[in-house]
């Protein structure tokens, strides 16, 4: 499969961005390639197009499947597995955010809940540390609840909400920093 210069640029950039997001470069490049592809691709086509090792492609595809970003499809007359990803960027965004929440936020909430409970009976922990743990828990729970509300909205409503954000700032005025008494 031959990529156009524009497609090459996108795939390479997506790989670079992946490394900044904590994702392996090849994983991100394969995702970008599948996103741009007009049809499902098999592993050999991915190897040939990206010029990476077959083992790297296999491991990367398993990781993308683990994230729920790539699925196996079958093509009539071909016994090989073919792979495709979502075509809608909102679906990709939703899956990534949900998976990051599951992998990062949910375990953090569990630890914060445990720590705030343990803090009540920890004589070596200062009152200040207890308050900070509670503030962290309150913040993370609020963010998780907000996300749970937002994920129920259809993409068109989310887009309107995003555009509405600048209007809200104009109504309430911009504040670069909350006063000390509001941060506590």
N, C-alpha and C positions, 0 to 999 in steps of 0.2 A: 504494500500500500504506500503510495507516494503522497506525502503531505505538501500542501502549498506553503509558500513562505509565511503567510499569515498564520496558518494552522501550526507550523513549526514554532513560530514565535510564541503563540498562546501556550502550547504544550510545554515549552521550555520555561516560560514564566510561571505557569501553574506549578511546575516542579520546584522552582525557586521559592515560590510562596509557601508551598507545602513544607519545606524545611523550616521556614519561619514560624509555621503553625505547629511544629513538632511532628510532622509527617515525613516519612521517607520520600526522597525526591522521586524515585521510580514509581512509588505508589501514586503520588500526585500526578505524575506524567501519564501513567496508564489511565487514571480517572479522566484526565483532560482529553486524551485520545479517544476514549470511549464516548465521552460527552459530545465530541465533534463528529464522530463517525455516523454515517448515514445508515449503518446496519451493524448488527452484532459482529464482533471480531473474535476469532479463535486465538489461542495463545501464540501460535506460530506467526500469525500476522502481526501481533503486538511485538514479538521479538524482532521480526524483520523491520518493522516500521521505526521502532525506537532504538534498535541496535543495542539491546541489552541482553544479558544472559537469560536463557530459558528458566533456570532455577530462580532468578530474581523476579521474573514475570510470574511464575507460579506462586511464590511467597507473597508477592504484592497483590495478586488477585485474591488470594485467601484473606489477606488483611482487609481489602475493600469489601469482600463478602461479609466479613465479620462486622464491619461498620454498617452493613446494610445498604451500601452505595452501589454495589454491582451484583447482578444476578446472572445465573447461568440460563441460557436459552439453547434450544436445539434447532438445528436447521435441517430441513428435509434433505435426505441423501448424504448427510455428513455425520459421521459418528462422533466427531470431536465436539467438545463443549465450546460454546460461543458465549461471549460476555457482552452485557450492555448495562448502561446506567440510566438514570432518569434523564429525560429531555428537558424537564422544567426546572429552572434554577431554584424555584421555591421548594420543590420536593427535595432537592439536594440540601438546601439550607436547613429545612426542617429535620432531615435525617441527621445531619452533622450536629446540629444544636441538641437534638434529643440524645444522641449517642454521647456527646461531651457531657451533658448533664448526668447521664447514667454513670459514666466512668469517673467524672471529676467532682461534680456538685453533690450527688447523692452520698458518696462515701464521706465527703467532708461534713455534710450535715450529720451523718451518723456519729462521727468522731466528736463534732461540736456538742451534740446532744449528750453523749457519754461524758465528755469533759465538764460540761456545766453541771451535770448530776454529781460527778465525783468532786467537783469544786466545793460543793456544800459541806462536805465532810473532810476536806483537806486542810489541816491546820497550818500547813506551811505556805499555802497560797494566799497572797495578799488580797484585800478587798478590791484593789484596783485591777488585779488580774482577773478576779471573778467577774467584775463589771465588763471587762474587755471580752472575755469569753461569751458572756451573755449578749453583748452588742453584736459580736460576730455571728452568733447563732441567729439573733433576731434579723440581722441583715440578710444572711443566706436564706433563711426561711421566707422572708419577704420576696427576695429575688426568685426563688423557686416557685412560690405561689403566683407571682406575676407572670412568669414564663408559662405556667400551667394554664393561666387565663388566655394569654396571647396565642398559644398553640392551637386553641380551638377556633380562632378566627380564620376565615378564608383569606387567601393571598390578596384579593382585591381590597378587602377591609384593612389588612396590614399595610398595604401601600398607602391608602388614604391616611391611616394613622401616622405613618412615617412623614408624610407631607404635612400633616397637621402639627407635627412637633414644633416647627419653626413659628407657627402662629401662636402656639401656647407660650413660647418664650417671649414673644412680643406682648402678649396680654399680661403676663406676670412680670415682665422685665427680666433681663439677664442678670444673673448673679454669678460672678466668677467663683465666689466662695461663700459658703453659708457662715453666718455668725457663729462664734464659739458655742453659744448656748444652744444652737440648733444641731450641732454636731454631736452633742453628748447624749 
